[in-house]
Amino acid sequence: MDSANQDINLNSPNKGLGSDTMTDVPVEGAAGNPSTTLPPGLSEEETEELKTELNKVEEEIHTLRQVLSAKEKHAYELKRKLGLTPLNELKQNLTKGWQDVQTSTAYVSARETLEDISQSEAYKKTQETLSQAGQKTSAALSTVGTAISRKIGDMRNSPTFKSFEDKVGNLKLKVVGGTGNGEGARSPSETSPVQDKAPF
């Protein structure tokens, strides 16, 4: 088969066949070859009338699309001349939408219900209880913080902590060396002076 004679349209019923091999096959509904099958319940005259009406409706749709496109272009030009940008339009739409929501019956009734709830005794008691609980929690946390600070202070002043602190200081002196007489065990690579205060 010669590739130059192959039908390129993949949706064609002649796909992959040479164009000269299908010359004598009639195609149903083609011009000059009327369709032999009619829709059920319709005569040939009714079919022709419906096809004519369909053509008219499709032409009207095409015309209306052209008119709509022209009107949209005209509206765009008018908005451009007025300085109306899509962002401004969005702002106006949001503002109008919010105003509509605020005047809607659902919003008004919900707002009234919330106002009624906030004026009720149960709401006031709950609010007072939560306020008192918050105050008590704050006081308790403050007391715990004070107690912890006091315990840490007591611990630093305890003989055990002082003994531990002295042992760490002595260990430091043994590792770093005494700095009082200028003699110290320093490594050869160490050039900076040693701090004489422990980090505690």
Accessible surface in RSA format (square Angstrom, percent):
REM  Atomic radii and reference values for relative SASA: ProtOr
REM  Chains: A
REM  Algorithm: Lee & Richards
REM  Probe-radius: 1.40
REM  Slices: 20
REM RES _ NUM      All-atoms   Total-Side   Main-Chain    Non-polar    All polar
REM                ABS   REL    ABS   REL    ABS   REL    ABS   REL    ABS   REL
RES MET A   1   170.11  88.1  84.21  55.7  85.91 204.5  96.86  82.4  73.25  97.0
RES ASP A   2    84.76  59.4  71.95  71.6  12.81  30.3  29.38  69.1  55.39  55.2
RES SER A   3    89.50  75.6  73.26  97.8  16.24  37.4  40.60  86.5  48.90  68.5
RES ALA A   4    88.81  81.7  49.77  76.8  39.04  88.8  61.83  87.1  26.98  71.5
RES ASN A   5    63.11  43.5  59.14  57.1   3.97   9.6   6.52  15.7  56.59  54.7
RES GLN A   6    73.39  41.0  62.52  45.7  10.87  25.9   4.99  10.6  68.41  51.9
RES ASP A   7    47.46  33.2  33.29  33.1  14.16  33.5  15.61  36.7  31.84  31.8
RES ILE A   8   157.20  89.5 144.00 107.3  13.20  31.8 149.74 107.8   7.46  20.2
RES ASN A   9    84.46  58.2  73.80  71.3  10.66  25.7  27.36  65.8  57.11  55.2
RES LEU A  10   133.47  74.3 125.35  89.7   8.11  20.4 125.35  88.0   8.11  21.8
RES ASN A  11   142.30  98.1 111.13 107.4  31.17  75.0  30.93  74.4 111.36 107.6
RES SER A  12    17.59  14.9   9.78  13.0   7.81  18.0   8.77  18.7   8.83  12.4
RES PRO A  13   127.99  93.3  93.21  85.0  34.78 126.4 106.27  87.7  21.72 135.0
RES ASN A  14    48.22  33.3  48.22  46.6   0.00   0.0   3.91   9.4  44.31  42.8
RES LYS A  15   116.38  56.8 100.26  61.5  16.12  38.4  50.74  45.7  65.64  69.9
RES GLY A  16    31.45  38.8   0.00   N/A  31.45  38.8  26.00  71.3   5.45  12.2
RES LEU A  17    72.75  40.5  72.49  51.9   0.26   0.6  72.49  50.9   0.26   0.7
RES GLY A  18     3.76   4.6   0.00   N/A   3.76   4.6   2.81   7.7   0.95   2.1
RES SER A  19    78.99  66.7  61.72  82.4  17.28  39.8  48.13 102.5  30.86  43.2
RES ASP A  20    96.90  67.9  81.74  81.4  15.16  35.8  37.71  88.8  59.18  59.0
RES THR A  21    85.89  61.1  59.97  60.8  25.92  61.8  67.47  90.6  18.42  27.8
RES MET A  22    56.37  29.2  46.48  30.8   9.88  23.5  33.57  28.5  22.80  30.2
RES THR A  23   108.71  77.3  73.01  74.0  35.69  85.1  60.25  80.9  48.46  73.3
RES ASP A  24   124.47  87.2  94.45  94.0  30.01  71.0  47.64 112.1  76.83  76.6
RES VAL A  25    73.99  48.7  62.67  56.7  11.32  27.3  64.31  55.9   9.68  26.3
RES PRO A  26   104.32  76.0  79.87  72.8  24.45  88.9  89.89  74.2  14.42  89.6
RES VAL A  27   101.44  66.8  94.79  85.8   6.66  16.0  98.01  85.2   3.44   9.3
RES GLU A  28   122.30  70.2  91.90  69.5  30.40  72.4  44.16  85.4  78.14  63.8
RES GLY A  29    50.97  62.9   0.00   N/A  50.97  62.9  20.49  56.2  30.48  68.3
RES ALA A  30    43.99  40.5  29.72  45.9  14.28  32.5  40.67  57.3   3.32   8.8
RES ALA A  31   109.89 101.0  69.43 107.1  40.46  92.0  80.83 113.8  29.06  77.0
RES GLY A  32    87.06 107.4   0.00   N/A  87.06 107.4  44.08 121.0  42.98  96.3
RES ASN A  33    54.18  37.4  53.62  51.8   0.56   1.3  18.24  43.9  35.94  34.7
RES PRO A  34   110.27  80.4  94.90  86.5  15.37  55.9 105.72  87.3   4.55  28.3
RES SER A  35    43.34  36.6  24.29  32.4  19.05  43.9  19.18  40.8  24.16  33.9
RES THR A  36   125.09  89.0  91.41  92.7  33.67  80.3  80.08 107.6  45.01  68.0
RES THR A  37    93.87  66.8  81.18  82.3  12.69  30.2  71.80  96.4  22.06  33.4
RES LEU A  38    77.77  43.3  53.79  38.5  23.98  60.3  55.06  38.7  22.72  61.1
RES PRO A  39    60.84  44.3  51.66  47.1   9.18  33.4  58.11  48.0   2.73  16.9
RES PRO A  40   133.94  97.6 106.34  96.9  27.60 100.3 117.56  97.1  16.38 101.8
RES GLY A  41    83.37 102.8   0.00   N/A  83.37 102.8  46.01 126.3  37.35  83.7
RES LEU A  42    58.25  32.4  46.51  33.3  11.74  29.5  48.28  33.9   9.97  26.8
RES SER A  43    49.06  41.5  39.53  52.7   9.54  22.0  42.18  89.8   6.88   9.6
RES GLU A  44   113.91  65.4 111.34  84.2   2.57   6.1  26.06  50.4  87.85  71.7
RES GLU A  45   120.12  69.0 115.01  87.0   5.11  12.2  62.11 120.1  58.01  47.4
RES GLU A  46    78.60  45.1  77.71  58.8   0.88   2.1  26.60  51.5  52.00  42.5
RES THR A  47    11.13   7.9  10.97  11.1   0.15   0.4  11.13  14.9   0.00   0.0
RES GLU A  48    96.58  55.4  96.33  72.9   0.25   0.6  39.99  77.3  56.60  46.2
RES GLU A  49   120.95  69.4 112.96  85.5   7.99  19.0  44.68  86.4  76.28  62.3
RES LEU A  50    91.58  51.0  87.62  62.7   3.96   9.9  87.91  61.7   3.67   9.9
RES LYS A  51   107.21  52.3 105.71  64.9   1.51   3.6  66.63  60.0  40.58  43.2
RES THR A  52    70.49  50.1  68.21  69.2   2.27   5.4  47.52  63.8  22.96  34.7
RES GLU A  53   103.28  59.3 101.35  76.7   1.93   4.6  31.95  61.8  71.33  58.2
RES LEU A  54    98.96  55.1  95.14  68.1   3.82   9.6  98.51  69.2   0.45   1.2
RES ASN A  55    83.79  57.8  81.94  79.2   1.85   4.5  17.91  43.1  65.88  63.7
RES LYS A  56   126.20  61.6 124.46  76.4   1.74   4.1  71.73  64.6  54.46  58.0
RES VAL A  57    64.85  42.7  64.85  58.7   0.00   0.0  64.85  56.3   0.00   0.0
RES GLU A  58    92.94  53.4  86.93  65.8   6.01  14.3  33.05  63.9  59.89  48.9
RES GLU A  59   116.88  67.1 112.46  85.1   4.42  10.5  44.45  86.0  72.43  59.1
RES GLU A  60   105.88  60.8 103.22  78.1   2.65   6.3  36.66  70.9  69.21  56.5
RES ILE A  61    71.83  40.9  71.27  53.1   0.56   1.3  71.61  51.6   0.22   0.6
RES HIS A  62   106.77  58.4 106.40  74.0   0.37   1.0  73.99  76.3  32.78  38.1
RES THR A  63    72.27  51.4  72.27  73.3   0.00   0.0  49.45  66.4  22.81  34.5
RES LEU A  64   116.99  65.2 114.00  81.6   2.99   7.5 114.10  80.1   2.89   7.8
RES ARG A  65   164.60  69.1 158.41  80.7   6.19  14.7  53.70  73.4 110.90  67.2
RES GLN A  66   103.42  57.8  94.19  68.8   9.23  22.0  37.92  80.7  65.50  49.7
RES VAL A  67    72.98  48.0  69.91  63.3   3.07   7.4  72.94  63.4   0.04   0.1
RES LEU A  68   104.86  58.4 102.51  73.3   2.35   5.9 104.62  73.5   0.24   0.7
RES SER A  69    46.92  39.6  45.25  60.4   1.67   3.8  24.97  53.2  21.94  30.7
RES ALA A  70    59.99  55.2  50.60  78.1   9.40  21.4  55.34  77.9   4.66  12.3
RES LYS A  71   133.10  64.9 128.73  79.0   4.37  10.4  73.01  65.7  60.09  64.0
RES GLU A  72   104.35  59.9  96.80  73.2   7.55  18.0  39.22  75.9  65.12  53.2
RES LYS A  73   141.40  69.0 137.57  84.4   3.83   9.1  86.68  78.0  54.72  58.3
RES HIS A  74   110.10  60.2 105.25  73.2   4.86  12.4  71.29  73.5  38.82  45.2
RES ALA A  75    42.10  38.7  39.65  61.2   2.45   5.6  41.81  58.9   0.29   0.8
RES TYR A  76   141.33  66.0 138.53  78.8   2.80   7.3  99.61  74.9  41.72  51.4
RES GLU A  77    68.63  39.4  68.63  51.9   0.00   0.0  34.79  67.3  33.84  27.6
RES LEU A  78    85.56  47.6  85.26  61.0   0.29   0.7  85.32  59.9   0.23   0.6
RES LYS A  79    78.87  38.5  78.83  48.4   0.03   0.1  40.45  36.4  38.42  40.9
RES ARG A  80   134.89  56.6 116.23  59.3  18.66  44.4  52.55  71.8  82.34  49.9
RES LYS A  81   153.32  74.8 116.28  71.3  37.04  88.2  68.40  61.6  84.92  90.5
RES LEU A  82   134.55  74.9 104.76  74.9  29.80  74.9 108.88  76.5  25.67  69.1
RES GLY A  83    44.90  55.4   0.00   N/A  44.90  55.4  32.94  90.4  11.96  26.8
RES LEU A  84    60.52  33.7  51.70  37.0   8.82  22.2  51.70  36.3   8.82  23.7
RES THR A  85    65.11  46.3  63.80  64.7   1.31   3.1  61.06  82.0   4.05   6.1
RES PRO A  86   112.89  82.3 105.16  95.9   7.73  28.1 108.18  89.3   4.72  29.3
RES LEU A  87   106.95  59.6 101.75  72.8   5.20  13.1 104.96  73.7   1.99   5.4
RES ASN A  88    53.78  37.1  52.62  50.8   1.17   2.8   8.31  20.0  45.47  43.9
RES GLU A  89    49.72  28.5  49.06  37.1   0.66   1.6  15.55  30.1  34.17  27.9
RES LEU A  90    94.67  52.7  92.61  66.3   2.06   5.2  94.14  66.1   0.54   1.4
RES LYS A  91   116.84  57.0 114.82  70.5   2.01   4.8  70.24  63.2  46.60  49.6
RES GLN A  92   105.20  58.8  97.75  71.4   7.45  17.7  42.43  90.3  62.77  47.6
RES ASN A  93    97.62  67.3  88.13  85.2   9.48  22.8  22.08  53.1  75.54  73.0
RES LEU A  94   115.49  64.3 109.39  78.3   6.09  15.3 111.57  78.4   3.92  10.5
RES THR A  95    78.15  55.6  72.07  73.1   6.07  14.5  52.79  70.9  25.36  38.3
RES LYS A  96   127.14  62.0 125.96  77.3   1.18   2.8  94.90  85.4  32.24  34.3
RES GLY A  97    29.82  36.8   0.00   N/A  29.82  36.8  29.12  79.9   0.69   1.6
RES TRP A  98   134.25  53.9 130.74  63.3   3.51   8.2 118.35  63.1  15.90  25.8
RES GLN A  99   100.45  56.2  99.04  72.4   1.42   3.4  30.73  65.4  69.72  52.9
RES ASP A 100    73.39  51.4  67.21  66.9   6.17  14.6  27.55  64.8  45.84  45.7
RES VAL A 101    70.10  46.1  67.84  61.4   2.25   5.4  70.09  60.9   0.01   0.0
RES GLN A 102    67.15  37.6  62.19  45.4   4.96  11.8  11.00  23.4  56.15  42.6
RES THR A 103   108.00  76.8  83.56  84.7  24.44  58.2  72.37  97.2  35.63  53.9
RES SER A 104    43.38  36.7  33.47  44.7   9.90  22.8  38.76  82.5   4.62   6.5
RES THR A 105   120.36  85.6 113.72 115.3   6.64  15.8  86.07 115.6  34.29  51.8
RES ALA A 106    73.45  67.5  63.06  97.3  10.39  23.6  70.24  98.9   3.21   8.5
RES TYR A 107    67.32  31.4  61.49  35.0   5.83  15.2  40.58  30.5  26.74  33.0
RES VAL A 108    45.93  30.2  45.93  41.6   0.00   0.0  45.93  39.9   0.00   0.0
RES SER A 109    58.76  49.7  56.91  76.0   1.85   4.3  41.38  88.1  17.39  24.4
RES ALA A 110    51.76  47.6  44.68  68.9   7.08  16.1  51.43  72.4   0.33   0.9
RES ARG A 111   109.67  46.0 106.92  54.5   2.75   6.6  40.02  54.7  69.65  42.2
RES GLU A 112    92.97  53.4  92.35  69.9   0.62   1.5  31.14  60.2  61.84  50.5
RES THR A 113    72.26  51.4  70.38  71.3   1.88   4.5  48.29  64.9  23.97  36.2
RES LEU A 114   118.67  66.1 114.73  82.1   3.95   9.9 115.05  80.8   3.63   9.8
RES GLU A 115    95.08  54.6  93.57  70.8   1.51   3.6  37.75  73.0  57.33  46.8
RES ASP A 116   100.83  70.6  91.83  91.4   9.00  21.3  28.73  67.6  72.11  71.9
RES ILE A 117    87.44  49.8  85.23  63.5   2.20   5.3  87.43  63.0   0.01   0.0
RES SER A 118    40.58  34.3  34.52  46.1   6.06  14.0  27.19  57.9  13.40  18.8
RES GLN A 119   122.97  68.8 110.32  80.6  12.65  30.1  42.52  90.5  80.45  61.0
RES SER A 120    43.42  36.7  33.80  45.1   9.61  22.1  39.19  83.4   4.23   5.9
RES GLU A 121   116.17  66.7 112.15  84.8   4.02   9.6  58.81 113.8  57.36  46.8
RES ALA A 122    71.45  65.7  61.91  95.5   9.54  21.7  67.91  95.6   3.55   9.4
RES TYR A 123    94.57  44.2  88.70  50.5   5.86  15.3  55.63  41.8  38.94  48.0
RES LYS A 124    83.93  40.9  83.23  51.1   0.70   1.7  44.47  40.0  39.45  42.0
RES LYS A 125   134.95  65.8 133.65  82.0   1.30   3.1  78.38  70.5  56.57  60.3
RES THR A 126    75.62  53.8  70.95  71.9   4.67  11.1  50.98  68.5  24.64  37.3
RES GLN A 127   103.12  57.7  98.47  72.0   4.65  11.1  31.59  67.2  71.53  54.2
RES GLU A 128   106.92  61.4 103.47  78.3   3.46   8.2  37.26  72.1  69.66  56.9
RES THR A 129    84.68  60.2  83.41  84.6   1.27   3.0  59.94  80.5  24.74  37.4
RES LEU A 130   121.09  67.4 112.91  80.8   8.18  20.6 112.98  79.3   8.11  21.8
RES SER A 131    58.59  49.5  44.70  59.7  13.89  32.0  32.48  69.2  26.12  36.6
RES GLN A 132   101.31  56.7 100.83  73.7   0.48   1.2  25.10  53.4  76.22  57.8
RES ALA A 133    48.01  44.1  41.88  64.6   6.13  13.9  46.98  66.2   1.04   2.7
RES GLY A 134    40.46  49.9   0.00   N/A  40.46  49.9  34.25  94.0   6.21  13.9
RES GLN A 135   121.69  68.0 111.86  81.8   9.83  23.4  44.06  93.8  77.63  58.9
RES LYS A 136   149.86  73.1 142.07  87.2   7.80  18.6  93.27  83.9  56.60  60.3
RES THR A 137    77.65  55.2  72.81  73.8   4.84  11.5  53.32  71.6  24.34  36.8
RES SER A 138    70.45  59.5  62.65  83.6   7.79  18.0  29.94  63.7  40.51  56.8
RES ALA A 139    58.62  53.9  50.09  77.3   8.53  19.4  57.57  81.1   1.05   2.8
RES ALA A 140    53.62  49.3  46.10  71.1   7.52  17.1  53.17  74.9   0.45   1.2
RES LEU A 141   121.01  67.4 112.87  80.8   8.14  20.5 113.20  79.5   7.81  21.0
RES SER A 142    71.97  60.8  57.90  77.3  14.07  32.4  35.18  74.9  36.78  51.5
RES THR A 143    90.69  64.5  85.73  86.9   4.96  11.8  65.64  88.2  25.05  37.9
RES VAL A 144    79.35  52.2  77.71  70.3   1.65   4.0  79.35  68.9   0.00   0.0
RES GLY A 145    33.95  41.9   0.00   N/A  33.95  41.9  32.10  88.1   1.85   4.1
RES THR A 146    71.70  51.0  64.99  65.9   6.71  16.0  47.70  64.1  24.00  36.3
RES ALA A 147    41.35  38.0  39.53  61.0   1.82   4.1  40.78  57.4   0.56   1.5
RES ILE A 148    95.24  54.2  93.98  70.0   1.26   3.0  95.22  68.6   0.02   0.1
RES SER A 149    74.99  63.4  62.20  83.0  12.80  29.5  35.30  75.2  39.70  55.6
RES ARG A 150   149.20  62.6 138.95  70.8  10.25  24.4  58.62  80.1  90.58  54.9
RES LYS A 151   146.14  71.3 143.15  87.8   2.99   7.1  87.75  79.0  58.39  62.2
RES ILE A 152    91.84  52.3  91.15  67.9   0.69   1.7  91.84  66.1   0.00   0.0
RES GLY A 153    30.19  37.2   0.00   N/A  30.19  37.2  29.80  81.8   0.39   0.9
RES ASP A 154    81.45  57.1  73.94  73.6   7.51  17.8  27.00  63.5  54.46  54.3
RES MET A 155   106.66  55.2 100.98  66.8   5.69  13.5  67.15  57.1  39.51  52.4
RES ARG A 156   118.24  49.6 113.88  58.1   4.36  10.4  31.69  43.3  86.55  52.5
RES ASN A 157   106.36  73.3  90.31  87.3  16.06  38.7  23.63  56.9  82.73  80.0
RES SER A 158    32.05  27.1  27.36  36.5   4.69  10.8  29.03  61.8   3.02   4.2
RES PRO A 159   112.41  81.9 103.23  94.1   9.18  33.4 109.19  90.1   3.22  20.0
RES THR A 160   110.13  78.3 103.40 104.8   6.73  16.0  74.68 100.3  35.44  53.6
RES PHE A 161    44.97  22.5  41.81  25.9   3.17   8.2  44.66  27.1   0.31   0.9
RES LYS A 162   103.89  50.7 103.58  63.6   0.31   0.7  57.29  51.6  46.60  49.6
RES SER A 163    50.00  42.3  43.86  58.5   6.14  14.1  30.13  64.2  19.87  27.8
RES PHE A 164   113.43  56.7 110.76  68.6   2.66   6.9 112.86  68.4   0.57   1.6
RES GLU A 165    56.77  32.6  50.97  38.6   5.81  13.8  20.31  39.3  36.46  29.8
RES ASP A 166    91.99  64.4  85.92  85.5   6.07  14.3  25.41  59.8  66.58  66.4
RES LYS A 167   138.14  67.4 132.72  81.4   5.43  12.9  81.29  73.2  56.85  60.6
RES VAL A 168    36.86  24.3  35.45  32.1   1.40   3.4  36.21  31.5   0.64   1.7
RES GLY A 169    24.04  29.6   0.00   N/A  24.04  29.6  22.99  63.1   1.05   2.4
RES ASN A 170    82.43  56.8  81.10  78.4   1.33   3.2  16.09  38.7  66.34  64.1
RES LEU A 171   109.60  61.0 107.78  77.1   1.82   4.6 109.14  76.7   0.46   1.2
RES LYS A 172    46.47  22.7  40.30  24.7   6.16  14.7  37.94  34.1   8.53   9.1
RES LEU A 173    96.86  53.9  92.54  66.2   4.32  10.9  92.85  65.2   4.01  10.8
RES LYS A 174   167.89  81.9 136.71  83.9  31.18  74.2  88.15  79.3  79.74  84.9
RES VAL A 175   104.53  68.8  85.52  77.4  19.00  45.8  91.55  79.5  12.98  35.2
RES VAL A 176    38.51  25.3  32.57  29.5   5.94  14.3  36.27  31.5   2.23   6.1
RES GLY A 177    11.53  14.2   0.00   N/A  11.53  14.2  10.04  27.5   1.49   3.3
RES GLY A 178    36.22  44.7   0.00   N/A  36.22  44.7  24.63  67.6  11.60  26.0
RES THR A 179    67.90  48.3  45.04  45.7  22.85  54.5  30.88  41.5  37.01  56.0
RES GLY A 180    83.12 102.5   0.00   N/A  83.12 102.5  46.10 126.5  37.02  82.9
RES ASN A 181   113.40  78.2  77.99  75.4  35.41  85.3  45.03 108.4  68.37  66.1
RES GLY A 182    72.19  89.0   0.00   N/A  72.19  89.0  38.08 104.5  34.11  76.4
RES GLU A 183   125.66  72.1 117.40  88.8   8.25  19.6  45.68  88.4  79.97  65.3
RES GLY A 184    41.96  51.7   0.00   N/A  41.96  51.7  13.01  35.7  28.95  64.8
RES ALA A 185    78.89  72.5  52.91  81.7  25.97  59.1  64.09  90.2  14.80  39.2
RES ARG A 186   126.57  53.1  96.79  49.3  29.78  70.9  29.52  40.3  97.05  58.8
RES SER A 187    58.03  49.0  45.59  60.8  12.43  28.6  42.22  89.9  15.80  22.1
RES PRO A 188   141.03 102.8 104.19  95.0  36.84 133.9 117.52  97.0  23.51 146.1
RES SER A 189   101.89  86.1  72.28  96.5  29.61  68.2  58.23 124.0  43.66  61.2
RES GLU A 190    68.70  39.4  49.57  37.5  19.13  45.5  24.13  46.7  44.57  36.4
RES THR A 191   127.17  90.4  94.94  96.2  32.23  76.8  71.68  96.3  55.49  83.9
RES SER A 192    68.90  58.2  64.47  86.0   4.43  10.2  41.45  88.3  27.45  38.4
RES PRO A 193   110.17  80.3  95.66  87.2  14.51  52.7  96.04  79.3  14.12  87.8
RES VAL A 194    35.88  23.6  16.81  15.2  19.07  46.0  21.35  18.6  14.53  39.4
RES GLN A 195   145.71  81.5 134.49  98.3  11.22  26.7  50.62 107.7  95.09  72.1
RES ASP A 196   104.67  73.3  79.91  79.5  24.76  58.5  17.31  40.7  87.36  87.1
RES LYS A 197   164.68  80.3 154.74  94.9   9.95  23.7 101.19  91.1  63.49  67.6
RES ALA A 198    40.43  37.2  21.39  33.0  19.04  43.3  21.39  30.1  19.04  50.4
RES PRO A 199   129.83  94.6  85.70  78.1  44.13 160.4 100.01  82.6  29.82 185.4
RES PHE A 200   127.97  64.0  82.59  51.2  45.38 118.1 100.32  60.8  27.64  79.1
END  Absolute sums over single chains surface
CHAIN  1 A    17723.6      15124.3       2599.3      11030.3       6693.3
END  Absolute sums over all chains
TOTAL         17723.6      15124.3       2599.3      11030.3       6693.3
